[in-house]
Amino acid sequence: MTIAADPKRMGAKVDLTSVLHTWGSALTHHPHIHMIVPGGGLSPDGTKWVACRPGFFLHVRVLSRLFRRLFLEGLMDLHRTGQLVFFGDLERPPG
């Protein structure tokens, strides 16, 4: 949403619909998510549809960098507050 809203990218407010499934078709534990992501979004003032470029939603490298940064910051925050702990061989770094 952050990247799509950037005027240098798409400059639109995007959204999605997702469903969490916890079982596979064989009724075995198989958590996964199904998502519907439209190929565009609403203009900042909400008056018109802004389509993505044909065959291209958002730049994967840009999305990857933002996701990686936010994910790692979240893990570090959880660890700092004691909500993420390690056990066994991962409890303490070697050396």
N, C-alpha and C positions, 0 to 999 in steps of 0.2 A: 504494500500500500504506500509505503514511504517513497519507494523508487518510482512507482507509477505516477504519484502526485508531483514529482519533480518536473518542472516545465522543460528541462533539457531531455527528459525521457519521453513520457506520454502526456504529462500534464493533466491527468484525469484521476477522479476518485473511483477506484476499482473495489470490487467486493467478490465474494465467493460463497458457495454453499458446500458444506462438507458433512459426511456421515462417518462415524466410527463404527466399524464392524469388529466384533471380537471373535467371530467364528468363521471358518471356511465352509465351503459347500459340503465337505465331508463331515461337518459338525465337530471339527477338531479346533483347538485353541489356535487362532490365527489372527491376531490383531492387525488391522490395516484400515486405511482411510480412503474413501472415495470422495473426489472433489469435482465440482463444476466451476470452471473459471471462465467467464466470458472474455472475448477477445477485444476488450476495451473498457471504457468507463464513462462516467459523467464528467462534463466540464466542471471546473471549479464553481461556477455559478449555478450548476445543475440544470442548465437549459438545453444542452445538446449532448449527443453521443460522440465520444472521441474514440475512434477505432485504432487498434494497434496497427503497426506496419504489417502488410500481408506476410503470413508465414512466420511472424516474429512477435512475441508478446513483450518480453522485457529481456534485457541483456543478461545472460547467464552469469558471466563473470562478475558483474555488478551485484546481482542477487546473491551470489556465493559469498562475496566479501562481506556484505552486510549481515547475512545469516551467520557466518562464522564468527564475526565480531560480537553480535548479540548473544549467540549461544555460549561462547566462552565467557563473556561478562556475566551471564546468568549463572554458569557453573561456579565461577569464582565467588560471586555473591553468596550462593548457597553454601559453599565451603567455608567462607569467612564467618557465616552466622551459625555454623555447626549443623546445617540441614543436609549436607552432603559429606558423607564419611567414607573412608576406604577400609577394607578388611584384608586379612591374609597378606599375601606378598605385596599388595598395593598400599598397605597401611603406611609404610615409611619408604622414602626413596632409598635405593641402594647406596652404600658408602657411608 
